[in-house]
């Protein structure tokens, strides 16, 4: 295997996620919504735990269809709380439903969630050039700004640290280490 960012180690699920998804610029609203749910669910937990429950989230959250999730009610919350295929945290589940409603509002006002989010970076990913994992911040002024803007719109479980992880995952920020082959690949994708 090629040299990659230190955080993914040798775990095959982590490596696959790193190699195929993390940092790839995403402009697909459904995937952006998926990671909004997953990153919020990850708060206080290991990302690998969430990756391994991803299929459960996909099944239980209507394949990440925000229109469908926005209609979830108390019966759906009870159903989700009873299923070990996801993180059974009521506040995180309620936040996911709330955030689906917020996504619909953003889509109506801005055309798409992608247009709204990418406007924060002038529609071009931030290209960082970190040499070591220690250099990579947990949050930045950009994530502070986006988190505050989204909270003002009603989004929940989306603090600055979660926001930054989201920006990294969705490729709005390229935080692959410069020695990682994915850094150059994601940089080239940014120009498409």
C-alpha positions in Angstrom: 0.0 0.0 0.0 1.2 3.5 -0.7 2.1 6.0 2.0 -1.0 7.8 3.2 -2.1 10.1 5.9 -1.1 8.9 9.4 -4.6 8.9 10.9 -5.9 6.0 8.9 -3.3 3.5 10.0 -3.6 0.0 8.5 -7.3 -0.7 9.1 -8.7 -1.7 5.7 -12.0 0.3 6.3 -10.1 3.4 7.2 -7.7 3.0 4.3 -10.5 2.5 1.8 -12.3 5.6 3.1 -9.1 7.6 3.0 -8.2 6.4 -0.5 -11.6 6.7 -2.1 -13.6 9.4 -0.3 -11.9 11.6 2.3 -11.0 15.0 0.8 -12.5 14.4 -2.6 -14.5 17.5 -3.5 -18.2 16.7 -3.1 -21.0 18.7 -4.6 -23.7 16.1 -4.3 -26.4 17.2 -1.9 -27.3 13.7 -0.8 -23.7 12.8 0.1 -23.3 16.2 1.8 -26.4 15.4 3.9 -25.1 11.9 4.6 -21.9 13.3 6.1 -23.8 16.0 8.0 -25.5 13.1 9.8 -22.4 10.9 10.1 -20.1 13.7 11.3 -22.7 14.8 13.9 -23.1 11.2 15.1 -19.4 10.9 15.4 -19.1 13.6 18.1 -17.2 12.1 21.0 -16.7 8.8 19.2 -14.1 7.2 17.0 -14.7 7.8 13.2 -14.1 4.1 12.5 -17.1 3.3 14.7 -19.3 5.5 12.5 -17.8 4.1 9.3 -18.7 0.6 10.4 -22.3 1.7 11.1 -22.7 3.6 7.9 -24.8 0.9 6.2 -27.1 1.0 9.2 -27.4 4.7 8.9 -28.1 4.4 5.2 -30.9 1.9 5.8 -32.5 3.7 8.8 -32.2 7.2 7.4 -33.9 6.6 4.1 -30.6 6.4 2.1 -29.9 9.9 3.3 -32.9 11.5 1.6 -33.4 14.8 3.5 -37.0 15.1 2.3 -37.8 11.7 3.8 -35.8 12.2 7.0 -37.4 15.7 7.6 -40.8 13.9 7.9 -39.6 11.6 10.7 -41.7 11.8 13.8 -41.7 10.4 17.4 -42.5 6.9 16.1 -39.5 7.1 13.9 -37.3 8.3 16.7 -38.4 5.4 18.8 -37.6 3.0 16.0 -34.2 4.5 15.5 -33.5 4.4 19.3 -34.2 0.7 19.3 -31.8 -0.2 16.5 -28.2 -1.0 17.3 -27.2 -0.5 13.7 -26.6 3.2 14.5 -25.5 5.3 17.5 -28.6 5.4 19.7 -28.2 8.8 21.1 -31.6 10.6 21.2 -30.0 14.1 20.9 -28.0 13.1 17.8 -31.0 11.4 16.2 -33.2 14.5 16.8 -30.4 16.7 15.5 -30.3 14.6 12.3 -34.0 15.1 11.7 -33.8 18.8 12.5 -30.8 19.2 10.2 -32.7 17.5 7.4 -35.4 20.2 7.7 -32.6 22.8 7.7 -31.1 21.3 4.6 -34.5 21.6 2.8 -34.6 25.3 3.8 -31.1 25.9 2.5 -32.0 24.1 -0.8 -35.1 26.2 -1.2 -33.2 29.5 -0.5 -29.8 28.8 -2.1 -30.7 26.2 -4.8 -28.6 23.4 -3.2 -26.8 22.6 0.0 -23.6 22.3 -2.2 -24.0 25.9 -3.5 -24.5 27.2 0.1 -21.5 25.3 1.5 -19.1 25.9 -1.4 -19.8 29.6 -1.4 -17.9 29.8 1.9 -14.7 28.8 0.1 -15.4 30.7 -3.2 -16.3 27.3 -4.8 -12.6 26.2 -4.7 -11.2 23.9 -2.0 -8.8 25.3 0.5 -5.4 23.6 -0.4 -3.4 23.1 2.8 0.1 21.8 2.7 0.7 19.9 6.0 3.8 17.8 6.5 2.7 16.1 9.7 -0.6 15.2 11.4 0.4 17.5 14.3 0.1 20.5 12.0 -3.5 19.7 11.0 -5.9 21.8 13.2 -9.1 20.6 14.8 -10.9 23.8 13.8 -10.1 27.0 12.0 -11.6 30.5 11.6 -13.3 29.1 8.5 -15.0 26.3 10.5 -15.9 28.7 13.2 -17.6 31.0 10.7 -19.5 28.2 8.9 -20.5 26.6 12.2 -21.9 29.9 13.4 -23.7 30.5 10.1 -25.3 27.1 10.1 -26.3 27.3 13.8 -27.9 30.6 13.0 -30.0 28.7 10.4 -31.0 26.1 13.1 -28.5 23.3 12.4 -27.6 21.3 15.5 -24.6 19.2 16.6 -22.4 21.1 14.2 -19.8 22.9 16.3 -16.6 24.2 14.8 -14.6 20.9 15.3 -17.4 18.8 13.7 -17.7 21.4 11.0 -13.9 21.2 10.2 -14.0 17.4 10.1 -17.0 17.7 7.7 -15.1 20.2 5.5 -12.1 17.8 5.3 -14.3 14.8 4.5 -16.3 16.6 1.8 -13.2 18.1 0.2 -13.9 21.7 0.9 -10.5 21.6 2.6 -7.7 19.4 1.3 -5.9 18.2 4.5 -4.2 15.2 3.1 -0.5 15.4 4.1 1.7 16.6 1.2 3.5 13.3 1.1 0.2 11.4 0.6 -0.6 10.6 -3.0 -4.2 11.7 -2.4 -3.1 15.3 -1.7 -2.1 15.8 -5.4 -5.1 13.8 -6.6 -7.6 15.9 -4.6 -5.8 19.1 -5.7 -6.3 18.1 -9.4 -9.9 17.3 -8.8 -10.4 20.8 -7.4 -9.6 22.2 -10.8 -12.3 20.2 -12.6 
